[in-house]
Amino acid sequence: MNIHDLNKAAWDKAVESGENPYTKVVSSEQIAAARAGRWALYLSDCKPVPPDWFPPLKQARVLCLASGGGQQAPIFAALGAEVTLLDSSPKQLAQDRYVAKRDGLTIHTLEGDMADLSALQTDYFDLVFNPVSTLFVPDLKPIWQACYRVLKPQGSLMTGFMNPDEFIFDADALDHQKALVVKYPLPYVEHETLSPEQLEAYRREKRMFHFSHSMEAQLGGLLEAGFIITGFYEDRRPEEDGNPIRHYMPSYYVVRAQKS
């Protein structure tokens, strides 16, 4: 099964439904505020990325990786960065093009796989900005290697990822009973937990397939690719999410890693 194509279709469907918060574009007011120096950028749900993590953004070359949806790339563009956006979902990319046209921004959009950055130059970007998205891909190693290649020396990768421990719980029990029921071993590979009938339903309904990965794959993979980890924080789900996990542990980790 082609996970990339299945999740691509699922994200296109999410844009069409308009219910997923990661498909909702920023407002013209937010763009105007960014141009005036009032802005925040997020790699997880609640905590903004610390301002001192960013290089000077005026004319900086920024790759927004798997970052479609009209949220992050337009803010970078409003701050004067030279922005390239790569995402697998044509409809997520269309959200960014909509904001760019609405607010007079320049964003170079590319449809593609985050594990294949062969269309991009080596040693080119000052910053790769990757919101929580690695849970939709089966293998992290080619992603970290590709990010390392396209960054300039001393350039930074900022990435958010899910807490792998969250995937041990039964999602149905969480959603319907607000109960933490341990069900799955880690690392979690969603399609391997499904019956043939469930797999067919996922395809038919265009649902997303998830992968927990491990801390070794996330952090160890960055180190193996050559990065130096220079920043780290954790974040929890928002109260309105309704998921009781937020009362017990963080759901997201955010990392800044520098190319040596």
N, C-alpha and C positions, 0 to 999 in steps of 0.2 A: 504494500500500500504506500502511496506517495503522501507522506505527512505534510510536506510543504504545500502541495496543491489543495489538500483537504482543509488545512488551516487558512490558506488564502481565501478559499470560498467561504469559510465560516466568518472571517473578518469582513468580507464584502457584505454578507448577510447582516452582520452586526451594524454596519453603516446604514443599510436600508431600514432596519428596524428602528434605529435612533435611540435605543434604550441603553446601550453600553456607554458608560461615562467616558471611555477612552476614545470615543468617536465624535465627541462634541467639541466643536471648534471654539477657540478663544474669541472674545468680542472685540469690536473696534475700539472700545474703551480700554481694554487691556493692552492693545497694541499702542494706543496713544500714550498710556501710562509708561510702557516700556521705553518709548521714544523720549519720554521726559525723565527717564532714569528710575522709575518705580516699577520693579519687576521681581518675579520669583520664578524659578524653574524647578520641576519635580521629577524625580526618578522613582518615586513611590507615592503612596496615597496622601500622606498628611504632612510630612516634614519637607520643607524646601531644601534644595542643595545649598550648603553654606556658600555665601558669596565669595569668600576667600579661596574657594576651590577653583574658581574660574580664572583663566588667563585674561588679559585685556581682550575684549570681544570685538572692538572696532577693527574691521578688516581681518579678523581671525578666520581661518578656514575651519569650518565646523561640519562634521559628518553626523547627522541625526540618523542613527541606525535603528531600523525597525521601529520608527518613531512617527508614523503617519497618524492622521487624525486631526490635524490643524491645531495642535496645542503647543509643542515645543519649538518646532522649526520657525514658525512665524515670530515668536518672541526673539529668537536669536537674530533673525533677519531685521527686526525692528531695532535691535541693538547695534546694527551695522556690521554683523558678521557676514562672511561669504558662505552661504548655507547650501549643503548638498543633503538631500533626504533620500534614503533608500528604505523601501518597504515592499513587502510581498503583495499587499492588497491594493489593487488599482483604485478602489473606492476610498480607502484611507488616504491615498495620495491625492485624490481629487479634493478631499477636504482641505488640504494644505494649499492646493492651487486656487481654490475658492477664496481662502483668506488672503492669499497673495494678491489676487486680482482686486478684491474688495478694498484692501488697504494699501495698495501700491508697494508691495514688497517683492523682492527677488528671491526665489527659492528654486534651486535646480533639483527636480524630482527624478528618481530612478526606480523602476519596478524591478525587484530582484530578491535573491535569497541572501540573508544576512551572513551566511557561511561562504558566500562567493562574492568577493569584492574585486574580482579580476578586472572589472571595468574602471577601477579607480587607480590613481597614480601611487607609486611607492613614495614614502617620506613626504607626504603632501599636507596632511591635516594637522592643525594644532590641537584639536579636540574631537574625540568621538563620544557622542552622548547617546546612551542606550538605555531607555526606560525598561521596566520589567517586561521581558519578552522571551528570555531564554527558555522559559517553561513550555514554549510552543515548538521547540526544535530538539531532535534526538541526540545531537552530538555538539559539544561546546568547543572542542579542540580547534576545529578549523575556523571558528568565529574569532577566538582569541588570537590565533596566528594571523588571520587576515587583518584584524584591528592593529596589531603590532606593525605589520608591514606598511599600512597606509599612513600611520602617524609619523610626524617628524620626530627626530631625536628630541627627547625631553617633552614630547607631546603627551597628553593625558587621555585616558579612557575613563569615563564615568559610567557605571552600569548598576542597575538595580535588579535584584532577583528574589524569587520567593524563598522563604524559609523551607528547606526540604522537609522538616519535621511535620509541617502542616498536612502533607500528603498521606500520613499514616491513618488519618481519620476517615470514617464513612461520610461521604458528602451528603447523602440522603438524610442521615440522622442529624447532621448539622443543620440542614436546610429546613427540615420539617419538625424536628423535636428539640433543636438547639442543644443537642447532646454530643459530647465528645466520645465517640465509640471507635476504639482502635480496630482497624480492619486490614490495612495493607502493609507489607514489608517495603523497605526502601532499598534501592531507588525505585520510585514509582514510575511505571510506563503504562499509561492509561489503556492503550489499545490491547495490551496483554492481559488486562483484567476483565475484558468484555467478552461475552458470548458472541457467536456468529450473528445471532439476531440483534444483539445490542450494537454490534459494529455496523450492521446494515442500517439500523435506525440513526446512528451518528452520521453516517454518510447522507442519508435521505434528508435529515433535519439540518444538515450543515452545522454540526456541533464541533467545538474545538477539541483537539487532542492535546493532552498535557504530559509533561515529563518533570519529575522532581529534581533530577540530577543530585549530586552530592556536594558537600562543602569542598571535598577534594577536587571535584571536577570544576567547581566555580573558582575557588581561591587558588587551589593548587594548579589549576589549568592556566590561570593568569601568570603565576610565577614561572611555570614551565615554558610559557610563550616568551618570557624574557622581561615581563613587567615587574616593577617595584610597587608594592602597595603603599600608598601615601595617605590614605584616608578611609574611614569606615564608620558607618552608623547604622542603626536599626530603626524600623518604623512599624507601627501597628495599623490594623484596619481602622477606618473611621467608625464612630459610634453608629452612624446611620446605616452602615453595612449590615448590622444585625447579627453578625457572626460572633458567637461567644468566645472564639479563640483570642480575640483582642484582649480579654481579661487575663489571659494566662501566658501569652508569649508574643513576641513580634512575628509578623507575617512577612516582613521584607527586610532585606539587607542591601545596603548601598555602599559601593566601593569606588574609590578613586585610585587608579593605577597609572604609573608613569613609565613611558618607554625610556629605557636606559641609553 
